């Protein structure tokens, strides 16, 4: 493994993620399966930030798990940088962060960040150099030797994000990473993530229930239908580069316009779904 502490994701001409005709059915206890996803196709470019949003149970997290090879599709294909999702996992092409930070309480901040490198055989000096770089990157320069129970929830989530970046992935998968935070901390973490994304150049697939969060962070927002999950709208945010995602953006009229567009797409599909059920 490279000891280069400042390694950045390698440029790629391949799409970061290519999902073609994917369906996912979870088998039921009595034979009747639950269809979580149905005929989903989506392409995410290298360096692009895409949020998945939709009602609870629409398959957002399932789609993320299929990209991460934490589950397998029932139909269709998932490729990451031109290779099957399983190979991308083995090649450590992505990092992943969940709603719960999942830090090991007996390890310090630095040791938690180092963990993936340690598991993959990196030397002690290389691990420490990379961890220290990321500790500074996420603004925790004074906390490297602290343990998780000495940190706030937002600080713990910063550690989890740093850990997901430690192997310089070209793709970052995030499943509601700020969902458990209070609103002020959540907004600070969104701004922090926009900065990190600008500095690393990684593509991001981000699951959220928050419309303003999706709009603030994303190049595109994927609006999904109620189960079985399908993509009903792909909305281009057109709000500038990652470097321009500052707090001032939250007061911009174009930001409010895009929030309204996503809300209308979500509510319109919800109404259509209810009407369709009533018609049956």
Beta strands, then each sheet from edge to edge (+ up, - down):
strand 1: 17-26
strand 2: 34-44
strand 3: 49-53
strand 4: 75-80
strand 5: 83-84
strand 6: 94-97
strand 7: 171-175
strand 8: 203-207
strand 9: 220-224
strand 10: 231-236
sheet 1: 2+ 1- 4+ 5-
sheet 2: 6+ 7+ 8+ 3+ 9+ 10-
end
